[in-house]
Amino acid sequence: MSPHTQVPLLRALKTVFAGISLGIVTPARVGEYGGRLLLSDPDYKTEVISATLLGSIAQNLCNVMGGLIFSYFFLKMILVLLTLRILRLL
């Protein structure tokens, strides 16, 4: 939705929950788009789809970045532990 469109909180919550509900029962959360389109204004279909897509991309990007950061520290810790173990054996 454009930044100038006022959506009541209850209607926005219903739209999001409809998307989540349909997204749970469909493979790869495809139903999320349809669920949000069901309750949103028909004039803003393109905006609703693009906002949902942008939200999914942002969530996946955060998951990947967090996974990479924690993987770095985890692998660094494993390397230190293996190095200490090897040094004890020598």
Secondary structure in CASP SS format (residue, H / E / C, confidence):
PFRMAT SS
TARGET T0000
AUTHOR 0000-0000-0000
METHOD secondary structure of the structure
MODEL  1
M C 1.00
S C 1.00
P C 1.00
H C 1.00
T C 1.00
Q C 1.00
V C 1.00
P C 1.00
L H 1.00
L H 1.00
R H 1.00
A H 1.00
L H 1.00
K H 1.00
T H 1.00
V H 1.00
F H 1.00
A H 1.00
G H 1.00
I H 1.00
S H 1.00
L H 1.00
G H 1.00
I H 1.00
V H 1.00
T C 1.00
P H 1.00
A H 1.00
R H 1.00
V C 1.00
G H 1.00
E H 1.00
Y H 1.00
G H 1.00
G H 1.00
R H 1.00
L H 1.00
L H 1.00
L H 1.00
S C 1.00
D C 1.00
P H 1.00
D H 1.00
Y H 1.00
K H 1.00
T H 1.00
E H 1.00
V H 1.00
I H 1.00
S H 1.00
A H 1.00
T H 1.00
L H 1.00
L H 1.00
G H 1.00
S H 1.00
I H 1.00
A H 1.00
Q H 1.00
N H 1.00
L H 1.00
C H 1.00
N H 1.00
V H 1.00
M H 1.00
G H 1.00
G H 1.00
L H 1.00
I H 1.00
F H 1.00
S H 1.00
Y H 1.00
F H 1.00
F H 1.00
L H 1.00
K H 1.00
M H 1.00
I H 1.00
L H 1.00
V H 1.00
L H 1.00
L H 1.00
T H 1.00
L H 1.00
R H 1.00
I H 1.00
L H 1.00
R H 1.00
L H 1.00
L C 1.00
END
